[in-house]
Amino acid sequence: MKIIKVLLIISLSFSLGIWSSRVLLKKKEVTCSTNIEDDHKAEVSCSPKDEHEEEDGHNDHSGEEVELALKKKSQELIGLKTMETKLSYFTRKVPVIGQIAQDPESSSYVTVQSSGVLSECKVKIGGTVTKDETICVIKNGDSLIEVKAPASGFVMSNSFKPGDKVDAVSSMHTIADLSNLWVTLDVYEKDIALVKLGQKVSVLSIAYPGKTFQGEITFISPRVDEHTHTIKIRALIQNPDNLLKLGMFINADIFVESREEYIVLPQEAVQIIGEKRVVFIKTEEGKFIMRGVKVKDQTKNEIAIYEGLNEGEYVVVEGGFLLKSEFLKSEMGEGCA
């Protein structure tokens, strides 16, 4: 299927009237024409770079540059897209597994100011309450005293039932705030040098596919587990909708940001020709130049470039494979001679 797909793309590029020419430094101007059916008649000019242009900083990127031209209509048909390059920090992910702590990060205890008999309890274990909501009524002689929730959250315990005597010492209920949860994560020794306090963490649970929960690393253990050879780290995770549950197993990504800025591109923007990595740069409407680049780091989706590109250039991020195939055709002698 891969071979068929490549052949179809090459065939499409030829029918769309894509033409290419090799631009060699200090080569005399050569003009060649290619006649393609109907209105796809194009004249290709294979001209050298002006000697003064070698001073713009691009002459070190490769010994030669290949100029490719593609009509606007053809660009639209193949879905070719470009993006302006800019410097930014490159972020890679360290995948880890872990578990949400069994105990909540914050708990409040419901007590009464004076002793009495519990007349009514309006909440049950597992229910939710809001701050200052009336949750119990205490009878003290002929008086009825309303007991209000000191904080919003889940009712985790209920120590008394109607008719029981209560006093100011005992806790009637425990209310847990689950909007933020502690998560313990296991980091392998090979990755621990990348992990720092304050780094961002993204948590995923199989219970909620596609949904992430954000947090931050607050503690890194000084000890390596002798059985698993991992280091325990702790992060505080936001749980605004109370979807995550205490004790739940989770997967997580720790975001490690580079110290320096690079040109960061989608993986699809960088093509491999032989042993070189190249990109296609839009120089003007309908014209593209292929240039070699050097890679500092990469992930599954992104790649960091440290040499070969400058800020403000427009790089092909979708459709570059078609330009690559056209270059390979010119290498086989189908371009200008």
Order of alpha helices (4+ residues) and beta strands (2+ residues): alpha-beta-beta-beta-beta-alpha-beta-beta-beta-beta-beta-beta-beta-beta-beta-beta-beta-beta-beta-beta-beta-beta-beta-beta-beta-beta-alpha
